[in-house]
């Protein structure tokens, strides 16, 4: 019994010690795209990501599509009634995506956090650069990645159309980026 209480207390302490650090993380790089921003830091085999947009709907990012949206690794998040929901999706069509878990893959999002304040939705999370899942493309720590940014217009479901989208060529190590679309 004493061992269980100790484990619970250590878990609580760890949660409060780690969570504020991730939420207030100083990212190494930032890309601003109109009313949206993408911030990131690559550490070892993971990438720490923050996305923010002027919307009360969902926000999302996609990495390295084959054609249009197909084949891309998408992370989509929303905040509803103060609760954050972030999912790992796969671009299963040129103009669509589906949760990895619905295709037999795994959701690789860790450290999911988010808030919605003054009409701005912000999410942060960590994902592996190389997930080893056929529904997640590899993300290059050093080299060029195609990064897609988008946000939904006021709805928190992940199927609503996006009033904003942009595509960039990004070197995650240097922060160098160029708008593609």
LOPAKOL-588968 format. One record per residue (C-alpha): residue in three letters; x, y, z; residue number from 0. Coordinates in nm, 4 decimals. Each point is the difference from the previous one (the first is absolute). Layout:
N
<node "ALA" <X Y Z> NUM>,
...
***
This chain:
181
<node "UNK" <0.0000 0.0000 0.0000> 0>,
<node "UNK" <0.2810 0.2401 0.0945> 1>,
<node "UNK" <0.1744 -0.0802 -0.3294> 2>,
<node "UNK" <-0.3185 0.0846 -0.1976> 3>,
<node "UNK" <-0.0360 0.3364 0.1755> 4>,
<node "UNK" <0.3656 0.0794 -0.0717> 5>,
<node "UNK" <-0.0470 -0.0844 -0.3690> 6>,
<node "UNK" <-0.3128 0.2163 -0.0213> 7>,
<node "UNK" <0.1739 0.2947 0.1689> 8>,
<node "UNK" <0.3023 -0.0305 -0.2288> 9>,
<node "UNK" <-0.2306 -0.0111 -0.3031> 10>,
<node "UNK" <-0.1777 0.3178 0.1111> 11>,
<node "UNK" <0.3288 0.1792 0.0657> 12>,
<node "UNK" <0.1373 -0.1094 -0.3385> 13>,
<node "UNK" <-0.3154 0.1171 -0.1795> 14>,
<node "UNK" <0.0129 0.3454 0.1554> 15>,
<node "UNK" <0.3757 0.0287 -0.0510> 16>,
<node "UNK" <-0.0028 -0.1011 -0.3683> 17>,
<node "UNK" <-0.3276 0.1471 -0.1271> 18>,
<node "UNK" <0.0755 0.3696 0.0640> 19>,
<node "UNK" <0.3420 -0.0437 -0.1615> 20>,
<node "UNK" <-0.1534 -0.1374 -0.3194> 21>,
<node "UNK" <-0.2769 0.2597 -0.0046> 22>,
<node "UNK" <0.2355 0.2937 0.0452> 23>,
<node "UNK" <0.2730 -0.1535 -0.2130> 24>,
<node "UNK" <0.2218 0.2405 -0.1872> 25>,
<node "UNK" <0.0018 -0.1418 -0.3506> 26>,
<node "UNK" <0.3130 0.0280 -0.2129> 27>,
<node "UNK" <-0.1865 0.0984 -0.3181> 28>,
<node "UNK" <-0.3205 0.1734 -0.1004> 29>,
<node "UNK" <-0.1793 0.0368 -0.3316> 30>,
<node "UNK" <-0.2799 0.2563 -0.0309> 31>,
<node "UNK" <-0.2612 -0.0487 -0.2714> 32>,
<node "UNK" <-0.2705 0.2703 -0.0047> 33>,
<node "UNK" <-0.2169 -0.0694 0.3101> 34>,
<node "UNK" <0.1862 -0.3191 0.0896> 35>,
<node "UNK" <0.3360 -0.0939 0.1486> 36>,
<node "UNK" <0.2015 -0.3211 0.0197> 37>,
<node "UNK" <0.2751 -0.0222 0.2631> 38>,
<node "UNK" <0.2335 -0.2955 0.0506> 39>,
<node "UNK" <0.3060 -0.1470 0.1618> 40>,
<node "UNK" <0.1637 -0.3258 -0.1030> 41>,
<node "UNK" <0.1481 -0.1952 0.2917> 42>,
<node "UNK" <0.1526 -0.3378 -0.0690> 43>,
<node "UNK" <-0.2565 -0.2171 -0.1766> 44>,
<node "UNK" <-0.2993 0.2251 0.0736> 45>,
<node "UNK" <-0.1406 0.3315 -0.1121> 46>,
<node "UNK" <-0.1764 0.2314 0.2460> 47>,
<node "UNK" <-0.2669 0.2016 -0.1801> 48>,
<node "UNK" <-0.2189 0.2977 0.0816> 49>,
<node "UNK" <-0.2721 0.1163 -0.2409> 50>,
<node "UNK" <-0.2152 0.3063 0.0442> 51>,
<node "UNK" <-0.2672 0.1578 -0.2206> 52>,
<node "UNK" <-0.2613 0.2703 0.0154> 53>,
<node "UNK" <-0.2945 -0.2400 0.0156> 54>,
<node "UNK" <-0.2291 -0.1647 0.2505> 55>,
<node "UNK" <0.0066 -0.3142 -0.2145> 56>,
<node "UNK" <0.2658 -0.2624 -0.0607> 57>,
<node "UNK" <0.3637 0.0585 -0.0945> 58>,
<node "UNK" <0.2198 -0.2442 -0.1854> 59>,
<node "UNK" <0.3332 -0.0778 -0.1552> 60>,
<node "UNK" <0.1015 -0.2567 -0.2605> 61>,
<node "UNK" <0.3406 -0.1320 -0.0987> 62>,
<node "UNK" <0.1345 -0.1267 -0.3316> 63>,
<node "UNK" <-0.3003 -0.0863 -0.2189> 64>,
<node "UNK" <0.0410 -0.2081 -0.3154> 65>,
<node "UNK" <-0.2569 0.1973 -0.2000> 66>,
<node "UNK" <-0.2290 0.2734 0.1366> 67>,
<node "UNK" <-0.0995 -0.1451 0.3434> 68>,
<node "UNK" <0.0535 -0.3667 -0.0855> 69>,
<node "UNK" <0.2690 -0.1807 0.1990> 70>,
<node "UNK" <0.0562 0.2847 0.2459> 71>,
<node "UNK" <0.0368 -0.0364 0.3749> 72>,
<node "UNK" <-0.2577 0.2379 0.1522> 73>,
<node "UNK" <-0.0414 0.1129 0.3589> 74>,
<node "UNK" <-0.3302 0.1771 0.0645> 75>,
<node "UNK" <-0.1166 0.1535 0.3258> 76>,
<node "UNK" <-0.2815 0.2006 0.1508> 77>,
<node "UNK" <-0.1032 0.1340 0.3378> 78>,
<node "UNK" <-0.3627 -0.0342 0.1044> 79>,
<node "UNK" <-0.1311 0.1033 0.3412> 80>,
<node "UNK" <0.3586 0.0277 0.1239> 81>,
<node "UNK" <0.0926 -0.3547 -0.1045> 82>,
<node "UNK" <0.2597 -0.0669 -0.2674> 83>,
<node "UNK" <-0.0375 -0.2759 -0.2570> 84>,
<node "UNK" <0.2924 -0.0732 -0.2317> 85>,
<node "UNK" <0.0107 -0.2878 -0.2506> 86>,
<node "UNK" <0.2526 -0.1580 -0.2334> 87>,
<node "UNK" <-0.1479 -0.0261 -0.3520> 88>,
<node "UNK" <0.1097 -0.1377 -0.3356> 89>,
<node "UNK" <-0.0675 0.1582 -0.3403> 90>,
<node "UNK" <-0.1995 -0.2851 -0.1539> 91>,
<node "UNK" <-0.1137 0.2003 -0.3050> 92>,
<node "UNK" <0.1177 0.3039 -0.1930> 93>,
<node "UNK" <-0.2640 0.2046 0.1801> 94>,
<node "UNK" <-0.0564 -0.1889 0.3243> 95>,
<node "UNK" <0.1396 -0.1639 0.3102> 96>,
<node "UNK" <-0.0958 -0.2554 0.2634> 97>,
<node "UNK" <0.1185 -0.0817 0.3529> 98>,
<node "UNK" <0.2952 -0.2420 -0.0081> 99>,
<node "UNK" <-0.1780 -0.2206 0.2538> 100>,
<node "UNK" <-0.2924 -0.0525 -0.2396> 101>,
<node "UNK" <0.2423 -0.1459 -0.2567> 102>,
<node "UNK" <0.1769 -0.2310 0.2469> 103>,
<node "UNK" <0.2809 0.2416 0.0849> 104>,
<node "UNK" <0.0885 0.1654 0.3288> 105>,
<node "UNK" <-0.0476 0.3511 0.1374> 106>,
<node "UNK" <0.3516 0.1285 0.0737> 107>,
<node "UNK" <-0.0933 0.3358 0.1564> 108>,
<node "UNK" <0.1500 0.0555 0.3454> 109>,
<node "UNK" <-0.0119 0.2916 0.2449> 110>,
<node "UNK" <-0.3236 0.1340 -0.1526> 111>,
<node "UNK" <-0.1020 0.3396 0.1361> 112>,
<node "UNK" <-0.2113 0.2855 -0.1255> 113>,
<node "UNK" <-0.2066 0.3038 0.0757> 114>,
<node "UNK" <-0.2402 0.2369 -0.1663> 115>,
<node "UNK" <0.0079 0.3639 0.1026> 116>,
<node "UNK" <-0.1158 0.3217 -0.1652> 117>,
<node "UNK" <-0.0913 -0.1819 -0.3236> 118>,
<node "UNK" <0.3388 -0.1709 -0.0313> 119>,
<node "UNK" <0.0479 -0.3763 0.0195> 120>,
<node "UNK" <0.3414 -0.1259 0.1075> 121>,
<node "UNK" <0.1139 -0.3603 0.0263> 122>,
<node "UNK" <0.3339 -0.1565 0.0847> 123>,
<node "UNK" <0.1214 -0.3580 -0.0185> 124>,
<node "UNK" <0.2934 -0.2270 -0.0689> 125>,
<node "UNK" <0.0297 -0.2588 -0.2784> 126>,
<node "UNK" <0.2820 -0.2290 -0.1103> 127>,
<node "UNK" <0.1979 0.0920 -0.3100> 128>,
<node "UNK" <-0.0084 -0.3658 -0.1063> 129>,
<node "UNK" <-0.3108 -0.1733 0.1321> 130>,
<node "UNK" <0.0485 -0.3326 -0.1754> 131>,
<node "UNK" <-0.3705 0.0027 -0.0875> 132>,
<node "UNK" <-0.1055 -0.0353 -0.3643> 133>,
<node "UNK" <-0.2501 0.2836 0.0591> 134>,
<node "UNK" <0.2681 0.2487 0.1089> 135>,
<node "UNK" <0.2575 0.1374 -0.2383> 136>,
<node "UNK" <0.3531 0.0520 0.1245> 137>,
<node "UNK" <0.0822 0.3570 0.0964> 138>,
<node "UNK" <0.3542 0.1131 -0.0799> 139>,
<node "UNK" <0.1779 0.1689 0.2907> 140>,
<node "UNK" <0.2582 0.1379 -0.2413> 141>,
<node "UNK" <-0.1197 0.0554 -0.3536> 142>,
<node "UNK" <-0.3074 0.1239 -0.1777> 143>,
<node "UNK" <-0.3533 -0.0981 0.1033> 144>,
<node "UNK" <-0.3254 0.1079 -0.1580> 145>,
<node "UNK" <-0.2164 0.1448 0.2786> 146>,
<node "UNK" <-0.3707 0.0698 -0.0432> 147>,
<node "UNK" <-0.1752 0.2355 0.2416> 148>,
<node "UNK" <-0.3760 0.0431 0.0255> 149>,
<node "UNK" <-0.2778 0.0967 0.2362> 150>,
<node "UNK" <-0.3740 -0.0464 0.0113> 151>,
<node "UNK" <-0.2578 0.2733 0.0178> 152>,
<node "UNK" <-0.1537 -0.0144 0.3455> 153>,
<node "UNK" <-0.0919 -0.3697 0.0150> 154>,
<node "UNK" <0.1901 -0.2409 0.2198> 155>,
<node "UNK" <-0.0643 -0.3126 -0.2060> 156>,
<node "UNK" <0.2863 -0.1228 -0.2146> 157>,
<node "UNK" <-0.2052 -0.0430 -0.3160> 158>,
<node "UNK" <-0.0897 0.3662 -0.0589> 159>,
<node "UNK" <0.1570 0.1801 -0.2949> 160>,
<node "UNK" <0.2848 0.2416 0.0559> 161>,
<node "UNK" <-0.0378 0.3693 -0.0854> 162>,
<node "UNK" <0.3798 0.0275 0.0171> 163>,
<node "UNK" <0.2776 -0.2248 -0.1223> 164>,
<node "UNK" <0.3603 0.0547 -0.0971> 165>,
<node "UNK" <0.2844 -0.2247 -0.1100> 166>,
<node "UNK" <0.3657 0.0629 0.0820> 167>,
<node "UNK" <0.3333 -0.1606 -0.0687> 168>,
<node "UNK" <0.1710 -0.0055 0.3427> 169>,
<node "UNK" <0.3402 -0.1029 0.1325> 170>,
<node "UNK" <-0.0783 -0.0901 0.3612> 171>,
<node "UNK" <0.3637 0.0291 0.1095> 172>,
<node "UNK" <0.0721 0.3487 -0.1359> 173>,
<node "UNK" <-0.3536 0.1412 -0.0029> 174>,
<node "UNK" <0.0440 0.1017 -0.3630> 175>,
<node "UNK" <-0.3374 -0.0038 -0.1772> 176>,
<node "UNK" <-0.1607 0.1001 -0.3263> 177>,
<node "UNK" <-0.3695 0.0196 -0.0857> 178>,
<node "UNK" <-0.0938 -0.2527 -0.2685> 179>,
<node "UNK" <-0.3784 0.0600 -0.0195> 180>,
***
